[in-house]
Amino acid sequence: MELRQLEYFVAVTEEANFTRAAHRVHVAQPAVSAQIARLERELGQPLLDRSRREVRLTAAGAAVLPYARAALEAVRQARTAVDELAQLVRGSVTIGTVTAHNVDMPQLLADYHQAHPAVEITLTTDTSDALIDGVRSGRFDVAITSVGSDEVPAGLAVATTTDQPIEAVVGRADPWAARRTVGLAALAQRPLIALPAGGGIRRQFDRACVAAGVTPRVVFEAATPDALADLAARGLGVAIVPGSVARERTDVHAISIRPELRGRLVLAWRATGPISPAARALIEMAAELVGGDA
């Protein structure tokens, strides 16, 4: 019994015609007839009733059909498994991140490289908006990006890496150095230091200001929260940073923003559409590292 015999048998059954089946499998009609005749001789029973205009299954043919389909599906899955393995051997993945995050990226890259040494890895940084768009478009296979507290960008799946308040920080000599809370209207009266527009924390802050009807005055921008805190520590303004930054430093004073704003870092990947085996392996490994599900 040969796979092509089963393939031709299924094709004739589904087309109910030898000529159409031959066209479907790209061989001459006599070849289809000959192979099915060989299959019938091997099984000792006619599988097809050829006495009518449309070819129909005999009782033996109806009994054989599900097994023929299962055999062909098993072969298809075996080929798919080999193709996926080949892609893991010679594939590539692209990771995008914001400039500051809490994921142990060196460990992730080392673990992935050890498991899949032939896969080419590209790592780059960008703003949160660009990262989200890049994952949607396929430019990035996975990204670490900032989103709102309850936000899941359309078309993406996410696993949270951290969720913390957004705070204002000032230098120890600043007039607000003893202040505990501050509203958005008061912040709008001070020179502000913030991440570039499009960054996750900056986006949350700008949205809150628009909702409150105030216009913030950003006089300095820097790429990382620590750089923002450095400028605030030197008396250049009020920095808008993740709450963890203030807890790690002694040269700035943290002030809670009211109403509370929160920033969430997430691991993000496409929720729908094709994902290469190399990318799927990376997503699963990264999700496990951050304690999420891929």
C-alpha positions in Angstrom: 0.0 0.0 0.0 1.4 3.3 -1.1 0.6 6.9 0.0 -0.1 8.0 -3.5 -2.7 5.2 -3.8 -4.5 6.6 -0.7 -4.1 10.2 -2.0 -5.7 9.2 -5.4 -8.5 7.2 -3.6 -9.4 10.2 -1.4 -9.3 12.6 -4.4 -11.6 10.4 -6.5 -14.0 10.0 -3.5 -14.1 13.8 -2.9 -14.4 14.7 -6.6 -16.7 11.7 -7.5 -15.0 11.6 -10.8 -11.7 10.1 -12.0 -10.9 12.9 -14.5 -11.4 15.7 -12.0 -9.4 13.7 -9.4 -6.5 13.3 -11.9 -6.5 17.0 -12.6 -6.5 17.7 -8.8 -3.4 15.5 -8.2 -1.7 16.6 -11.4 -1.4 13.2 -13.1 -3.0 11.5 -16.1 -6.4 9.9 -15.5 -5.2 6.3 -16.4 -2.5 6.6 -13.7 -5.2 7.3 -11.1 -7.3 4.4 -12.2 -4.3 2.0 -12.2 -3.2 2.9 -8.7 -6.7 2.6 -7.2 -7.1 -0.8 -9.0 -3.8 -1.9 -7.4 -5.1 -0.7 -4.0 -8.3 -2.7 -4.4 -6.4 -5.8 -5.4 -4.2 -5.5 -2.3 -7.3 -5.1 -0.1 -9.3 -7.7 -1.9 -12.4 -5.6 -2.2 -13.7 -3.0 -4.6 -13.6 0.4 -3.0 -15.5 2.4 -5.7 -18.7 1.8 -7.6 -17.9 2.8 -11.2 -21.2 1.7 -12.7 -22.8 5.1 -12.4 -22.0 8.5 -13.9 -20.7 9.7 -10.5 -18.2 7.4 -8.8 -19.5 6.3 -5.4 -18.0 4.5 -2.4 -18.7 0.8 -1.9 -19.2 -0.4 1.7 -15.5 -1.4 1.8 -14.5 2.1 0.4 -16.6 3.8 3.1 -14.8 1.8 5.7 -11.3 2.6 4.3 -11.9 6.3 3.7 -11.4 7.6 7.3 -8.2 5.6 7.6 -6.9 6.9 4.3 -7.6 10.5 5.3 -5.9 9.9 8.7 -2.8 8.5 7.1 -2.5 11.5 4.7 -3.0 13.9 7.6 -0.3 12.1 9.7 2.1 12.5 6.8 1.2 16.2 6.5 1.8 16.8 10.2 5.1 14.9 10.0 6.2 17.2 7.1 5.1 20.3 9.1 7.1 19.2 12.1 10.2 18.8 10.0 9.7 22.2 8.4 9.3 23.8 11.8 12.5 22.2 13.0 14.3 23.5 9.9 13.1 27.0 10.6 14.3 26.7 14.2 17.7 25.8 12.8 18.0 28.6 10.3 15.4 31.2 11.5 15.7 34.7 12.9 13.9 36.6 15.6 13.7 40.3 16.4 13.1 41.7 19.9 12.2 45.3 20.6 12.3 47.0 24.0 11.8 50.3 25.7 15.1 51.8 27.0 14.4 50.9 30.7 12.6 47.7 31.9 12.9 45.0 34.5 13.4 42.0 32.3 16.7 40.1 32.5 17.4 40.5 28.8 20.9 39.1 28.9 19.7 35.9 30.6 16.8 35.6 28.1 19.1 36.0 25.1 21.7 33.5 26.6 19.0 30.9 27.3 17.5 31.2 23.9 20.9 31.1 22.1 21.8 28.0 24.1 18.6 26.3 23.1 18.6 27.5 19.4 22.2 28.4 18.6 21.7 28.9 14.8 18.8 31.3 15.1 19.9 34.9 14.4 18.7 37.4 17.2 18.3 41.1 16.7 17.7 43.4 19.6 16.6 47.0 19.3 15.1 49.8 21.4 12.3 52.2 20.5 9.4 54.2 21.9 6.3 52.3 23.2 4.1 53.4 20.3 6.7 52.3 17.7 7.1 49.0 19.4 3.4 48.3 19.5 3.1 49.2 15.8 6.2 47.1 15.1 4.7 44.0 16.7 1.5 44.4 14.8 3.3 44.8 11.5 5.6 41.9 12.1 8.8 44.0 12.4 9.2 42.7 15.9 8.4 39.2 17.0 8.1 40.2 20.6 8.5 43.5 22.5 8.8 44.9 26.0 6.7 48.0 26.0 4.7 50.3 28.2 0.9 50.4 28.2 -1.8 51.8 30.4 -2.8 50.0 33.6 -5.8 48.2 32.0 -4.7 48.5 28.4 -4.2 45.6 25.9 -3.4 47.0 22.5 -5.6 45.7 19.7 -4.3 42.6 18.0 -1.7 41.8 20.7 -1.4 39.4 23.6 0.5 40.6 26.7 2.1 39.4 29.9 2.7 42.0 32.6 6.3 42.4 33.7 5.7 45.3 36.2 2.8 47.6 37.2 3.8 50.6 39.3 2.7 54.2 40.0 4.0 57.1 37.9 5.5 59.8 40.3 7.0 63.2 40.2 10.5 63.6 41.6 12.4 66.7 42.5 15.9 67.5 43.9 16.5 67.7 47.6 16.8 71.5 47.4 13.6 72.0 45.5 10.7 73.9 47.1 8.6 70.8 46.8 11.1 68.6 48.6 8.8 68.1 51.5 5.6 67.7 49.5 3.8 64.4 49.6 1.2 64.7 46.8 0.6 67.0 43.8 -2.2 67.5 41.2 -1.8 67.8 37.5 -2.8 71.5 37.5 0.1 72.3 39.9 2.5 70.2 37.8 1.6 72.1 34.7 2.9 75.3 36.4 6.4 73.8 36.8 9.1 73.1 34.2 8.9 69.3 33.6 11.4 66.7 32.6 9.9 63.7 30.8 10.5 60.8 28.4 10.1 61.6 24.7 6.6 61.7 23.3 5.4 58.2 22.3 7.0 56.6 25.4 4.5 54.7 27.6 4.8 56.7 30.8 4.9 60.0 28.8 1.8 58.9 26.9 -0.1 58.1 30.1 0.9 61.5 31.6 -0.1 63.4 28.5 -3.5 61.7 28.3 -4.2 62.5 31.9 -3.3 66.1 31.3 -5.6 66.4 28.3 -8.4 64.8 30.4 -7.8 67.3 33.2 -7.7 70.2 30.7 -4.1 71.3 31.5 -1.1 71.8 29.3 2.2 70.6 30.7 5.4 72.5 30.0 8.1 69.9 29.2 11.5 71.7 29.1 13.8 68.6 29.0 13.4 65.2 27.5 15.7 62.2 28.1 15.7 58.6 27.0 15.7 56.8 30.3 14.0 57.4 33.7 17.3 57.5 35.5 18.5 60.3 33.2 15.3 62.2 34.0 16.0 61.8 37.7 19.6 63.0 37.2 18.3 66.3 35.7 15.7 66.7 38.5 18.4 66.1 41.2 20.3 69.1 39.7 17.4 71.4 40.1 16.3 71.6 36.5 12.7 70.8 37.0 10.2 68.1 38.1 10.8 64.7 36.5 7.9 62.3 35.7 9.2 58.8 36.3 8.2 55.3 37.4 7.8 54.9 41.1 10.7 52.5 41.3 13.2 55.2 40.3 12.7 57.3 43.4 13.0 54.3 45.7 16.4 53.5 44.2 17.9 57.0 44.7 18.8 59.2 47.6 19.3 62.4 45.7 15.6 63.0 44.8 12.3 63.3 46.6 9.3 61.4 45.3 5.8 63.0 45.1 2.6 61.0 44.5 0.6 62.3 41.6 -3.2 62.7 42.2 -5.3 61.3 40.6 -3.0 58.3 40.6 -1.3 57.4 37.3 0.1 53.9 36.7 2.6 52.6 34.2 2.6 49.0 33.1 5.4 47.2 31.3 4.3 44.2 29.3 5.8 41.5 27.1 3.7 41.8 23.8 3.3 39.6 20.8 0.8 39.1 18.0 -2.4 37.5 19.2 -3.4 36.4 15.6 -1.7 35.6 12.4 1.3 33.5 11.5 4.2 33.2 14.0 7.4 31.4 13.0 8.6 28.5 15.1 11.7 30.5 16.1 9.5 33.4 17.3 7.1 31.0 19.1 10.0 29.5 21.0 11.2 33.0 22.0 7.7 34.1 23.1 7.3 31.0 25.2 10.7 31.4 26.8 10.2 35.1 27.5 6.7 34.6 28.9 8.0 32.0 31.3 10.8 34.4 32.4 8.3 37.1 33.3 5.8 34.7 34.8 3.1 34.9 32.1 1.4 32.6 29.6 2.2 32.6 25.9 
